[in-house]
Structure formats: structure tokens, C-alpha cells
Amino acid sequence: MYAAYGGIYIATALVWLKFVDGVSLTHWDSIGGLVILLGASIIILQPKSLL
């Protein structure tokens, strides 16, 4: 679960850079942020254990 929190933190940092600090993000930054959010959502939304 800590990996999901880390992913959310990184994505939030990218949003902060863009809108608060006014840094222009590259397309690689945007793609990386999407990959991170996808991975975090897979971890967060996983089905409950059947055991």
C-alpha cells in the first residue's frame, strides 16, 4: 500500500510544479505521472483477498 501512497505523492508533486511553481512539464513528465497513477490505482482498487 505504501507504493500507492508514493505514487499519489509523486503525481501531486507534478501538479504542484505545474500550477504553483509554474514549471513547464515535458511530455515525459506527463506520461510518467499517468503511469504512476495507473499503478497506484491498480494497487488501491485490487479485489479483496478471497482467502
Order of alpha helices (4+ residues) and beta strands (2+ residues): alpha-alpha
